Amino acid sequence: MSKKQTISRSTRAQLQFPVSRVDRFLRQGHYGQRLSSSAPVFLAGVLEYLTAKILDLAGREAHSNRKMRITPEHVGKVLEKNWHLYRLFEDNANPPDVEKPKKSKK
């Protein structure tokens, strides 16, 4: 008797993003009392789509600047140029000002 190999939820959903990890983060974050089995699959799919879209646009930006690699500046330009992505990330793009410790003079 051969044991049947288990197929991961990411493979079943044809995703590259880890569905099990998204599920774990959702459960540990206490985002709700109950979580359907399809919620982490859907969220992983959305995250994968957004990541692919941003990297595609950043790759085009790098190519237009005659660069071979995508830099954080390219990603930043993409987020500034694309209104929908800008609106999605506007609250998280600039972290709140944190008071920095002052250097003491000795």
C-alpha positions as CSV (number, residue, x, y, z in Angstrom):
1,M,0.0,0.0,0.0
2,S,1.4,3.4,-1.0
3,K,0.4,6.4,1.0
4,K,-1.2,9.2,-1.0
5,Q,0.7,12.4,-1.0
6,T,-1.2,15.4,0.4
7,I,-1.5,18.3,-2.0
8,S,-1.1,21.8,-0.5
9,R,-3.9,24.3,-0.6
10,S,-1.7,26.6,-2.6
11,T,-1.2,23.9,-5.3
12,R,-4.9,23.1,-5.4
13,A,-5.7,26.8,-5.9
14,Q,-2.8,27.2,-8.4
15,L,-1.2,29.9,-6.4
16,Q,2.4,30.7,-5.5
17,F,1.6,32.5,-2.3
18,P,1.4,30.2,0.8
19,V,-2.3,29.7,1.7
20,S,-1.5,28.0,4.9
21,R,0.7,30.9,6.1
22,V,-2.1,33.4,5.2
23,D,-4.5,31.2,7.1
24,R,-2.2,31.1,10.2
25,F,-1.8,34.9,10.1
26,L,-5.5,35.5,9.9
27,R,-6.2,33.2,12.8
28,Q,-3.4,34.6,15.0
29,G,-4.5,38.1,14.2
30,H,-8.0,37.6,15.6
31,Y,-9.7,39.3,12.7
32,G,-12.9,37.4,13.4
33,Q,-14.4,34.7,15.5
34,R,-15.0,32.4,12.6
35,L,-13.0,32.1,9.4
36,S,-14.2,30.2,6.3
37,S,-11.9,27.8,4.6
38,S,-12.0,29.8,1.4
39,A,-11.0,33.2,3.0
40,P,-7.2,32.5,3.2
41,V,-7.3,31.1,-0.4
42,F,-9.1,34.2,-1.7
43,L,-6.7,36.6,0.3
44,A,-3.6,34.8,-1.0
45,G,-4.9,35.1,-4.6
46,V,-5.5,38.8,-4.1
47,L,-2.1,39.3,-2.6
48,E,-0.5,37.3,-5.4
49,Y,-2.3,39.4,-8.1
50,L,-1.3,42.7,-6.5
51,T,2.3,41.6,-6.1
52,A,2.5,40.5,-9.8
53,K,0.8,43.7,-10.9
54,I,3.2,45.9,-9.0
55,L,6.3,43.9,-10.1
56,D,5.2,44.0,-13.7
57,L,4.7,47.8,-13.6
58,A,8.0,48.3,-11.7
59,G,9.8,46.1,-14.3
60,R,8.4,48.3,-17.1
61,E,9.6,51.4,-15.2
62,A,13.1,49.9,-14.8
63,H,13.2,49.0,-18.4
64,S,12.1,52.5,-19.5
65,N,15.0,53.8,-17.3
66,R,17.4,51.4,-19.0
67,K,18.0,49.4,-15.9
68,M,18.2,45.6,-15.6
69,R,17.0,45.4,-11.9
70,I,14.0,46.7,-10.1
71,T,14.9,49.0,-7.3
72,P,12.7,50.4,-4.4
73,E,12.7,53.7,-6.3
74,H,11.0,52.0,-9.3
75,V,8.3,50.5,-7.0
76,G,7.8,53.9,-5.4
77,K,7.4,55.6,-8.8
78,V,4.8,53.0,-9.8
79,L,2.8,53.5,-6.6
80,E,2.9,57.3,-7.2
81,K,1.9,57.0,-10.9
82,N,-0.9,54.5,-10.6
83,W,-3.8,56.2,-8.9
84,H,-5.5,52.9,-7.8
85,L,-2.3,51.6,-6.2
86,Y,-1.6,54.9,-4.6
87,R,-5.0,55.0,-3.0
88,L,-4.6,51.4,-1.8
89,F,-1.2,52.1,-0.2
90,E,-1.5,55.7,0.8
91,D,-2.0,55.1,4.5
92,N,0.9,52.7,4.7
93,A,3.3,54.4,2.3
94,N,4.6,56.9,4.9
95,P,5.0,55.6,8.4
96,P,3.9,57.9,11.2
97,D,6.6,60.2,12.5
98,V,8.3,58.6,15.4
99,E,10.2,60.7,17.9
100,K,13.9,60.0,17.5
101,P,16.1,60.0,20.6
102,K,18.2,63.1,20.9
103,K,21.9,62.8,21.0
104,S,23.3,63.9,24.3
105,K,26.3,66.1,24.4
106,K,29.0,64.9,26.7
